[in-house]
Amino acid sequence: MGRGSVSRIGQAEMGRGPVSRIGLGCWVVIACCCLAFSAQALQAENVTVTEGGRAEINCKLQSYDGSIVVIQNPYRQTLFFNGTRALKDERFQMVQFTPRLVKIVLSNVRVEDEGGYFCQLYTDATLHQVATLTVLVPPAEPQVEVKEQVVEGGVMELTCIAPRSKPPATLRWYRDRREIPGVTSQQDNDKTVSVSNTIRLAVSKRDDGALVTCEATHPALRSQRKITQHALDVHYAPTVKIQHPPGVMREGDSLSLDCIISANPMPRAVLWSRLNSSLPERTETQGTLLTIPRLSALDNGTYVCEGHNQYGRAADEYTLVVYDPGAIVEAQRYLPYSVIGGILAVLVFGVITVLTVTIWCSVRQKGSYLTHEASGLDEHGEVQEAFLNGSETREGKKEYLL
C-alpha cells in the first residue's frame, strides 16, 4: 500500500511536471513584460557633477494616474514622498512635481552623495528606476615635497602630490617646457585617490634657483590645469669678488668697495680686513660695502673681503694705492700706458713692414739692372766684332782695287 501510494503520488507529480514548467515560463514572460512596462512608465537619467556643484535628478513619468511617487537616496532613505520632504537635508529641493516629471535638485554636492537614486512608483505593481549620480573631485594645486637638502654634485628627489581627486589626477613634471619622466603612484582614500609623481635630478651650483613645474590635469578641469612651480634649492660653498672703482685713487677721494658673494646659504656676515694692518679709523662698513672717505697715503694696503658658510670659505683682495694729486693730474695729460703700448707696437710693426718691402724691391731692381748690363755688354761685343770685321773687308776691298 505504501509503495503504491508513493507510486501514484510520483505519477501525479510527473503528470504535473510539464504544466509546472509551462507555468514557470509564463511567470518569466510576465516579469519581463512588467519590467518593460516599468521602463516605459518610469524613466530616470544619470547625472555627472563636480564636487560642490549642483545636480538635477529627473524622474520621467508615463501615464501617471496619481499613484504614490517616492524618491530615495543611495542609502535607501526616503527623500520625498509624493512631493513632501521626508529627510531633513536642506540641500535637496523638490523643484517640479507634475504628471510628466519629478525633478529634485541637490546643491553643494559631496562625494558621499554619489550612488543610485531610486524613483519608485507605487501602482498595482511597484515600479522603480535608478538615476546614478557620479561625483567628480578635481585636484587642488599640487604640493611639492623635497626629500632632503642637497649640496652641489648631489641628487635631488622631488615629489609632486595631488592628495585628493576622483578619478585619479594625472601629474607631470616640466623644466624649460620639457617634460621630466617620473615615477607615479596612487593611494586610495575611501572614495578619492591620492596621486604622486617623483623625479630625481643631478644638480650643480648652476641649478640653484632654477624653476621646475608640476602640472595636474583632470576631467573635471576640462582644458584647464593646476600648476605649482618650485625653485630648486642647491647648497654650495661661497665665491667672493670685490667690485672696485676704475682708474687710480687720489688723495682726498672716497673709496667704495662692494664684496659680491655667491653662496647658498649666504654667509651670516662679511668680514673686511687689511693685510698686515688694521682698517683705517675712518672706515665705514655696511653689509657688503666698505667705504673710506678722504683717502690719504696712510690708507695704502691690500684690503680683503671674506665670507664662509658650512660648506667652505672664500676671499678676494684689492690693493689700494693712493697717488699725490699733482702726480695724478700730470699723468692724466697723457694717454694710458696700455694705449701708448698698443700704438708703439703698431708703429714698430709698420716700420718693419716698410723696411722689408723696401729691401725686397731694391734686391729685385738691382738684379734686373745687372741682367740688362750684361746684355748690353754682349751687344757691344758683337758690334765691336762686326766693326772690326767690316774694317778688314773694306781694307781687303781697298787692297784689291789698288
C-alpha positions in Angstrom: 0.0 0.0 0.0 2.7 2.3 1.0 4.6 1.7 -2.2 1.5 2.0 -4.3 0.6 5.3 -2.8 4.0 6.6 -3.3 4.0 5.4 -6.8 0.6 7.1 -7.5 1.9 10.3 -6.0 5.0 10.1 -8.1 2.9 9.6 -11.2 0.8 12.5 -10.3 3.9 14.7 -9.9 5.2 13.5 -13.1 1.9 14.4 -14.7 2.1 17.9 -13.3 5.8 18.4 -14.3 5.2 19.8 -17.8 2.5 22.0 -16.5 4.8 23.4 -13.8 7.5 24.2 -16.4 5.0 25.9 -18.6 3.8 27.9 -15.6 7.3 29.0 -14.8 7.9 30.2 -18.3 4.7 32.2 -18.1 5.9 33.9 -14.9 9.2 34.8 -16.7 7.3 36.3 -19.6 5.1 38.2 -17.2 8.1 39.5 -15.3 9.8 40.7 -18.5 6.6 42.4 -19.6 6.4 44.1 -16.2 10.0 45.3 -16.4 9.4 46.6 -19.9 6.2 48.3 -18.7 8.2 49.7 -15.8 10.8 51.1 -18.1 8.2 52.7 -20.2 6.1 54.0 -17.3 9.1 55.4 -15.4 12.5 56.7 -16.6 15.5 58.1 -14.7 18.5 59.9 -16.1 22.1 59.5 -14.9 23.9 62.6 -13.8 27.6 63.6 -13.5 28.6 66.7 -11.5 31.7 68.2 -9.9 32.0 68.2 -6.2 30.5 71.3 -4.7 28.3 71.7 -7.8 24.6 71.4 -8.4 22.9 68.1 -9.6 19.4 67.7 -11.1 17.8 64.3 -10.7 14.9 63.7 -13.0 12.2 61.0 -12.9 10.0 61.0 -16.0 6.5 59.5 -15.7 4.3 58.0 -18.4 0.5 57.7 -17.9 0.7 58.9 -14.3 -2.6 58.1 -12.6 -2.0 59.8 -9.2 -0.2 56.9 -7.6 2.4 57.4 -4.9 5.9 58.5 -6.0 8.8 58.0 -3.7 12.4 59.3 -4.2 15.1 57.6 -2.2 18.9 58.3 -1.8 21.6 55.6 -2.3 21.2 54.6 1.4 17.5 53.9 0.7 16.4 56.8 2.8 13.3 58.4 1.6 13.9 62.0 0.4 10.4 62.9 -0.9 7.0 61.2 -0.6 4.6 62.5 -3.2 6.4 65.8 -3.2 6.6 66.1 0.5 10.1 66.3 2.2 10.8 63.2 4.3 14.5 63.7 5.0 15.8 66.8 6.8 18.6 67.7 4.4 18.0 71.2 3.0 20.5 70.6 0.2 17.7 68.5 -1.5 14.9 70.6 -3.0 11.8 69.5 -5.0 11.6 71.9 -7.8 9.0 70.2 -10.0 6.3 67.6 -9.5 4.0 67.1 -12.4 2.2 64.1 -14.0 5.1 64.0 -16.5 8.2 64.9 -14.5 9.5 64.8 -11.0 12.7 66.9 -10.5 14.8 67.4 -7.4 17.9 69.5 -7.1 20.9 68.7 -4.9 23.2 71.6 -4.2 26.7 71.6 -2.8 27.3 68.0 -3.9 29.6 65.8 -1.8 31.4 62.6 -2.7 29.2 60.9 -0.1 26.2 61.7 -2.3 27.4 59.5 -5.1 25.3 56.5 -6.0 21.9 55.4 -7.3 18.8 57.5 -6.6 15.6 55.4 -6.7 12.5 56.7 -8.4 9.6 54.5 -7.2 6.0 54.5 -8.5 3.5 52.5 -6.4 0.7 51.3 -8.7 -0.8 47.8 -8.7 2.8 46.8 -9.0 5.7 48.7 -7.6 7.8 50.3 -10.4 11.2 51.8 -9.9 14.2 53.2 -11.9 17.6 54.2 -10.7 19.4 57.6 -11.6 23.1 57.2 -11.0 24.9 60.3 -9.6 28.6 60.4 -10.4 30.7 63.0 -8.5 34.0 64.2 -9.9 36.6 65.6 -7.5 39.1 67.8 -9.2 42.6 68.1 -7.7 43.7 71.2 -5.8 47.0 72.9 -6.7 49.7 70.2 -6.4 52.1 70.1 -3.5 55.8 69.8 -3.9 57.9 68.0 -1.3 61.7 67.7 -1.2 63.1 64.6 0.4 66.3 66.2 1.8 68.6 69.2 1.4 71.1 68.6 -1.4 74.6 70.0 -1.9 76.0 70.7 -5.4 77.0 67.5 -7.1 74.3 65.5 -5.3 70.9 64.1 -6.5 67.7 65.9 -5.5 64.5 64.0 -5.1 61.2 65.9 -5.7 57.7 64.6 -5.2 54.6 66.2 -6.6 51.4 65.3 -4.8 47.7 65.7 -5.6 46.3 64.4 -2.2 42.6 64.2 -3.3 41.0 63.6 -6.7 38.4 61.4 -8.3 39.1 59.8 -10.8 42.9 60.0 -10.2 44.5 63.1 -11.5 47.4 63.0 -14.0 50.7 64.6 -12.8 53.6 65.7 -14.9 56.9 67.5 -14.2 58.4 70.1 -16.6 61.6 72.1 -16.8 62.1 74.7 -19.5 58.9 73.4 -21.2 60.4 69.9 -21.4 58.7 67.0 -19.6 60.8 65.2 -16.9 59.9 61.5 -16.7 58.9 60.5 -13.1 57.5 57.5 -11.2 53.8 57.7 -10.4 52.0 56.0 -7.5 48.4 56.1 -6.1 46.8 55.5 -2.8 43.1 55.1 -2.1 41.5 57.4 0.4 38.0 56.0 0.8 36.2 57.4 -2.3 39.1 59.6 -3.5 42.6 58.9 -4.6 46.0 60.4 -3.7 48.4 60.6 -6.6 52.1 61.4 -6.5 54.9 61.7 -9.1 58.6 61.5 -8.0 61.6 62.7 -10.0 65.4 62.6 -9.3 67.7 65.3 -10.6 71.5 65.5 -10.5 72.2 69.1 -9.6 75.1 71.6 -9.6 75.7 75.1 -8.4 74.1 76.5 -11.6 70.8 74.7 -10.8 70.2 76.8 -7.7 67.1 78.9 -8.2 66.1 77.1 -11.4 62.3 76.5 -11.7 60.6 73.2 -12.2 56.8 72.9 -12.7 54.3 70.2 -11.5 51.2 70.1 -13.6 47.9 68.4 -12.8 45.2 67.6 -15.3 41.7 66.1 -14.7 38.4 65.5 -16.5 36.7 67.9 -14.1 39.2 70.7 -15.1 38.5 70.2 -18.8 41.2 72.1 -20.6 42.4 73.9 -17.5 45.5 72.8 -15.5 46.6 73.1 -11.9 50.2 74.3 -11.8 52.8 74.6 -9.0 56.3 76.0 -9.5 59.2 75.1 -7.3 62.6 76.8 -7.2 65.5 74.3 -6.7 67.5 75.0 -3.6 71.0 73.7 -4.1 73.6 74.4 -1.3 77.2 75.3 -2.3 80.4 76.9 -0.9 80.8 80.7 -1.4 82.8 82.5 -4.1 83.9 86.1 -3.4 84.7 89.0 -5.8 85.5 92.6 -4.8 83.9 95.2 -7.0 86.1 98.4 -7.0 86.0 101.8 -8.9 88.0 102.0 -12.1 91.2 104.1 -12.5 93.5 105.4 -9.9 92.7 106.9 -6.5 93.9 110.3 -5.4 94.3 111.8 -2.0 91.0 113.3 -0.8 88.9 110.8 -2.9 86.3 108.5 -1.4 86.8 104.7 -1.9 83.8 102.4 -2.0 84.3 98.6 -2.3 81.5 96.1 -2.7 82.0 92.4 -1.7 80.0 90.3 -4.1 79.3 86.9 -2.6 77.7 83.9 -4.3 76.8 81.2 -1.8 73.9 79.1 -0.5 73.3 79.7 2.3 74.7 83.2 2.3 77.3 83.9 5.0 75.8 85.5 8.1 78.4 88.3 7.9 81.0 89.7 5.6 84.5 90.2 7.1 86.6 93.1 5.9 90.3 93.4 6.8 93.7 94.9 5.7 96.7 92.7 5.4 99.5 93.4 8.0 97.4 96.3 9.4 94.1 97.3 10.8 91.4 99.1 8.9 91.6 102.9 8.9 89.6 104.6 11.6 87.5 106.4 9.1 86.4 103.1 7.5 82.6 102.5 7.3 81.1 99.1 6.7 77.5 98.3 6.0 76.5 94.9 4.8 78.8 94.0 1.9 80.0 97.6 1.4 83.3 99.2 2.7 83.8 103.0 2.4 86.8 105.1 3.2 86.3 108.8 2.9 89.1 111.4 2.3 91.8 109.0 1.2 95.4 109.5 2.2 98.7 107.7 1.6 98.3 106.1 5.0 95.3 104.1 3.7 97.5 102.2 1.2 97.4 98.5 1.5 95.7 95.2 0.5 92.1 95.0 1.6 90.5 91.6 2.0 86.8 90.5 1.9 86.0 87.1 3.3 82.8 85.0 3.6 82.1 81.5 4.7 79.3 79.0 5.3 79.2 75.4 6.5 80.4 74.2 3.1 83.6 76.4 2.7 85.4 79.7 2.9 86.4 82.2 0.2 88.1 85.6 0.0 89.2 88.2 -2.5 91.8 91.1 -2.3 92.1 94.6 -3.6 95.3 96.6 -3.4 94.8 100.3 -2.8 97.5 102.8 -3.9 96.7 106.5 -3.2 98.6 108.9 -5.5 99.5 112.5 -5.0 97.0 114.8 -6.7 99.7 116.6 -8.7 101.3 113.4 -10.0 97.9 112.1 -11.0 97.0 115.3 -12.9 100.3 115.2 -14.7 99.8 111.6 -15.6 96.4 112.3 -16.9 97.7 114.6 -19.6 99.0 111.6 -21.5 97.3 108.5 -22.8 97.1 105.4 -20.6 100.1 103.1 -20.8 98.1 100.4 -22.4 97.0 102.6 -25.2 100.6 104.0 -25.7 102.0 100.5 -25.7 99.5 99.5 -28.4 100.3 102.5 -30.6 104.1 101.8 -30.3 103.5 98.2 -31.2 101.6 99.2 -34.4 104.3 101.7 -35.3 107.1 99.2 -34.9 105.3 96.7 -37.0 104.7 99.3 -39.7 108.3 100.3 -39.8 109.5 96.7 -40.0 107.0 96.0 -42.8 108.1 99.1 -44.8 111.8 98.2 -44.4 111.1 94.6 -45.5 109.2 95.7 -48.6 111.9 98.3 -49.5 114.7 95.8 -49.2 112.9 93.3 -51.3 112.1 95.8 -54.1 115.8 97.0 -54.0 117.1 93.5 -54.5 114.7 92.9 -57.4 115.7 96.2 -59.1 119.4 95.5 -58.7 119.2 92.1 -60.2 117.3 93.4 -63.2 119.9 96.1 -63.7 122.8 93.6 -63.7 120.9 91.5 -66.2 120.4 94.4 -68.6 124.0 95.5 -68.1 125.3 92.0 -69.1 123.0 92.0 -72.1 124.4 95.4 -73.1 128.0 94.2 -72.9 127.1 91.3 -75.2 125.6 93.6 -77.8 128.6 95.9 -77.6 131.0 93.0 -78.2 129.0 91.9 -81.3 129.1 95.5 -82.6 132.8 95.7 -82.0 133.4 92.4 -83.7 131.2 93.5 -86.6 133.1 96.8 -86.8 136.4 95.1 -86.9 135.3 92.6 -89.5 133.9 95.4 -91.5 137.1 97.3 -91.4 139.1 94.3 -92.6 136.7 93.8 -95.5 137.0 97.4 -96.6 140.7 97.2 -96.3 140.7 94.0 -98.4 138.5 95.6 -100.9 140.7 98.6 -101.0 143.8 96.5 -101.5 142.0 94.6 -104.2 141.1 97.8 -106.1 144.7 99.0 -106.0 
